[in-house]
Amino acid sequence: MKNYFFCYDQRLADFLRYEKNITYITKAYADKTLKKFYLFPVSDELQQAIDEYAMYLKELLSTR
C-alpha cells in the first residue's frame, strides 16, 4: 500500500483537494471505525503539498 496515502484528516484533505488541486482516487469509510478517509495516489506533488501543510501548521502553532 505504499502507492497510496490514506488521509483521515478532513482539513488536510481539503487543502490537498482545493488549494493544490490534487485529485483523490476515492472517498470511503473505514470498516471498523466508520471514519471517513480520502485515498490519494502517492506522488512527489502530494509529498510537497503535505510538507507545505505541515509547515503551515507548525507556523500557526508557534504563533499561539
BELKA-V846652 format. One record per residue. SS is DSSP state (alpha for helix, beta for strand, coil for the rest). OMEGA is omega as a letter, one per 40 degrees, with the letter a starting at -180 (NA if undefined). NEAR is the number of other ideal C-beta (glycine too) atoms within 8 Angstrom. Layout:
# BELKA-V846652
ss=SS omega=OMEGA near=NEAR
ss=SS omega=OMEGA near=NEAR
This chain:
# BELKA-V846652
ss=coil omega=a near=4
ss=coil omega=i near=4
ss=coil omega=a near=5
ss=beta omega=i near=10
ss=beta omega=i near=9
ss=beta omega=a near=8
ss=beta omega=i near=12
ss=coil omega=a near=7
ss=coil omega=a near=6
ss=alpha omega=a near=6
ss=alpha omega=i near=6
ss=alpha omega=i near=10
ss=alpha omega=i near=11
ss=alpha omega=i near=9
ss=alpha omega=a near=11
ss=alpha omega=a near=17
ss=alpha omega=a near=12
ss=alpha omega=a near=7
ss=alpha omega=a near=8
ss=coil omega=i near=9
ss=coil omega=i near=6
ss=coil omega=a near=10
ss=coil omega=i near=6
ss=coil omega=a near=12
ss=coil omega=a near=7
ss=beta omega=i near=6
ss=beta omega=a near=7
ss=beta omega=i near=7
ss=beta omega=i near=7
ss=coil omega=a near=9
ss=coil omega=a near=5
ss=coil omega=a near=4
ss=coil omega=a near=5
ss=coil omega=i near=6
ss=coil omega=i near=7
ss=beta omega=i near=8
ss=beta omega=i near=11
ss=beta omega=a near=12
ss=beta omega=a near=12
ss=beta omega=i near=13
ss=beta omega=i near=8
ss=coil omega=i near=9
ss=coil omega=i near=6
ss=alpha omega=i near=5
ss=alpha omega=i near=8
ss=alpha omega=a near=13
ss=alpha omega=i near=9
ss=alpha omega=i near=8
ss=alpha omega=i near=13
ss=alpha omega=i near=11
ss=alpha omega=i near=8
ss=alpha omega=i near=8
ss=alpha omega=i near=11
ss=alpha omega=i near=8
ss=alpha omega=i near=8
ss=alpha omega=i near=8
ss=alpha omega=i near=8
ss=alpha omega=i near=8
ss=alpha omega=i near=8
ss=alpha omega=a near=8
ss=alpha omega=a near=7
ss=alpha omega=a near=6
ss=coil omega=a near=5
ss=coil omega=NA near=4
